[in-house]
Amino acid sequence: MDYYAVQGPFSDPGRHADSYDDLPDDVASICAVVQNLCIHVLHGVKYGVELPEHRFSEVHLYPVEEMLTRILELDPRPLAISRDPARRIVANCRHYAILLCSMLRHKGIPARLRCGFETYLHRRRFGDHWLCEYWSAAEERWVLIDPELDSVHCQTFRVAFDPLDLPPDTFFVAGEMWRRCRDGRADPKRCGFLDRWGLWYVRDNVIRDALCLNKVELHPWDRTGLTCDQGTELSDADVALTDRLAELTWPWVDRNALGRFYQEYPALREVRPFFGELSLPIGR
């Protein structure tokens, strides 16, 4: 647990660490703070906000330190004070998850991001999604949280479960979805996001999830030397490698083996961030 209780290069608040001093101590309240710092790039209208185009670039912010710089530029008050939606950072699910992860690690609570597929935002499909998972010492188990699901999201998407403890079959980590696609329990053509669907996308998310478990929390659109071009027909070698990664990430995380894998495959460390314009249906 010690590994996930310490900040990584992307989750470290850096020079803004003292801004965490007034955060609440319980997980639910910390999650509420995160929700009042972010507004999802696709859902501004749900909060009565028309996001200006010049602010869309905020979804490219990488480290938490840079995110906090922008958050405090928009509103310099303590983080625990609720913001007007128009003064929140423009974000995606990864921003919510890594901010929560960063705050929990600051409190000494083991936490990590998980990349996979949800069942509640894309009806009849499995949509790309990123969550935060923390270790509950009281219950001796990992608990999945969707910090994006505030009251507005829950009402919009008719979410009836507890976002602070996702029940089974609402979210599948990428390794589990890979296994489900491989044995015929899930259709890979229903897995993805926007215009990107298929087994190749599931494979890429297995890679991204493995990176998250090594504290390399990429954006959903970023690539490595192992990720595929859109629509790629996977080779036997691609499938075998992904089978191995899936085994290391689900149903249990083999942290030591993942660390060795990360060192043994240089292509996995060839991160290629995407900073271009995103074709997103803004305001959906």
N, C-alpha and C positions, 0 to 999 in steps of 0.2 A: 504493500500500500504506500510505502514511503515515496516511491517513484512518482505516483500520481498526486501526491500531496504537495509537490514542489513545482513551481512555475517552469514552463518551457519557454523557448525563445519568442513564441508568438503570444503566449498568455501573460507574460510578465508586464505589469503596469509600469515598470521603469520609474521615470522621474515623477509619475503621478501616483506612486504607491501610497503616499499620505492621504490621497483622496478617498482611500478605502477605510480610513480610521473611524468614520462615523457610520459605517454600514451596520445593519442589524446582524444578529448572530444566527437566527434560524433560517433554514433553506427557503421556506416559502416567502419570507419577507425579502430576502436577497433577490429571489426571482422577480418579485414585484418591482424592485429597484431597476433591474435590467429592462423590464417591459416599459418603464417610464423614461428610459434613455434612448430607446430605439423606435423607429417607425419603418415598417416593411416597405421596400421599394415598390412592391406590387399592390399595396393595399392602402395607400394614403387616403383615397376617397372615403374609405370606411371610417376614417377618423375626422372627416371634414376638411382634409388638407389636399390641395393640388400641388404636388411637389414640383418645383421648378427644375428644368432639365439640367441646369448647371450643378445641381446637387447630386445627380445620379452617380457621379464619380465616387461618392462616399462609400458605395458598396465595394470598391476596390481596396479600401483600407485594410492592411494586413495585420500588423501587430496590435495588440490591445493598447499599447502605449500610444500609437498613432490615433486609434479610435478615441481614446480618452482626451487626447489633445483637441480633436474636433468637437467632442461632446462638450468640453469646457469652454470652447470658443463660442458655441451656440448658446450656452447658459453656464456662467461661471459659478453658480451656486453649488452647495454640496450635492453629491450624487443622490443622496437619499430623498432630496426634495423633488416632488413630482414636476415634470416638465409639460408645457403645452405641446401637443403633437407636432406643431410646426417647428419646434425648437429641439427636436430629437434627431439623432443621427439617422441617415437613410441607410437601411440595413437589409440583410437577408437572414435566413435561418442560421447560417454559420456565425454571424455577428452576435446574435442572441446567445447562442450556445457557448461561444468562446468567452464572452463577457462573464456569463454565469460561472463557467469553469474557472476563470481567473479569480473571481471573487471568492469562490469556495476554496481554492488552493491557498489564497491569502489567509483564510481562516484555519488552514491546516487540515481541511477536509479533502480526502482523495477524490479527484474528479477528472474526467476525460471526455472528449468529444466522441460521438459515434456517428458514422455516415451510413445511411441506408435508405429505406423506402417506407413511406407512410401510407396509410389506408384511409385517412379521414379528410384530406384536403383535395385529393383527386378522386372523385367518385368512380368506382369500377376500374381504377388504375392504381398503380403503386408509384407514387411520386417521390423523386429525389428529395431527401430531407436530412437535416443534421440536428442532433439532439445533444444534451449534456447528461452524463451518467455520473452519479456520485455514490460513494460507499457509505451506507448507513451502518454505523457501528452498533446502534441499538438493535437493528434487525439482522445484522451480519449478512448483508446482500447489497448488490449494486442496484440502484434505483434510477430508472430513466425519467428524465424531465423534458418536456417540450416548453422551453421558456417563451416561445413565440405566442403560445396560446393564452392570451389575456382574455378578459371578458368579451371584448369586441370580436376576437377571432372565434371564441367558443360559440358565441351567438350566431355569427355569420356561417360557420361551418357545422353548426348543430352538434357540437362536441359535448357528449354527455358523460364522459369519463373524467377522471382526475388527471389534469396535465402534469401534476407533480409526482405522479407514479403511474406511468402508462401500463395498462393491462396487456396481456399477451395478444398477439395478432393485430395490434394497432400500428406497430412499427417493427420492421424486420431489419436488423443490421445487415450490411451488404453480404457478409459471408453466408448468413442464413438464406437470404434471397437467392444467392448463387446456387446453393444446394437445392432449393425448391425448384428453380428453373432447370437444373440439371436432371432432376428425377421426375420432372413432368408435373409437379404440383402447382407451378406458376408459369404463366406465359410471359417470356421475356419481352415480347412486343408490347406488353402493358407496363413495362418498367422504364422509367426515365423522367424526362422533364421537357416542356415546350415541344420542340421538334426532334428531340433526341430520345429514341426508344430502342430497346433491343438488348441482346445478351452482351454485346460489347460495352454497353453503358453499365450494366450490372458489374461486369468485370472491372471497369474503371473505378467504380465505387468500392469494390473490395480492396483495391489498391489504396484509395483515399482513406478508407477506414483503418487499414494497416498503418498508414502514415500517421493518422490521428493518435493511434495507440503508441506511436513513437514520438508524440508531441510535435508532429509536423502537421499543423492544421491548415490545409490548403483551402482555397475557394472552390466551390463546386465546378467551376469552369476551367480550373487550372489543369495542367498536364505534367506528366513525368516522362522519363525515357521508356516507361513500360505501358503507358496508356495508349489507347487506340484512336485511329481516325474514325469519324462518324460512319457507322454502317459496316465497319471492318468485319470480314469473315474470320473468325478466330481459328488459329492453327492448333494442332495437337499440343504443341509446346505452350501456347498461350493458355489453353485449358488446364494443362497439368500444373502450371505455375499458379494459376488462380485457385485450383483445387487445394493446393498446399497452403496458400495464404488464407483461404476460407477456414481451413482446419485450425489455423493458429489464432483466429479471431472469433470463432463461434463453435460450440456454445460456451466455451471457456477461452479466455485470453491467455495465451502462452507468451508472457512478456519477454522472457529471456530468449526464446526462439525467434520472436519477432525482431528483437534487437540484433540477433545474429543475421537474420535475413536482410535487414536493412543495411548491414555492413557488407554482406556478400554480394549484393546486387547493386552495383554503382548506378545503373539506369534508374533505380528507384529514387536515388538522391538527385537526379537531374530534374529539378523542379523548373517548370516553364510557366511562370505567372502570365495571366492574360490581362492586359490593361486597356484593351480596345473598347469600342462601343458595344454594348450588349443589346441584342434584339429581344427586349423584354416587353411584354404587354403591360406597360405602366398604367396603373390606375384600375387594373382588373378587379 
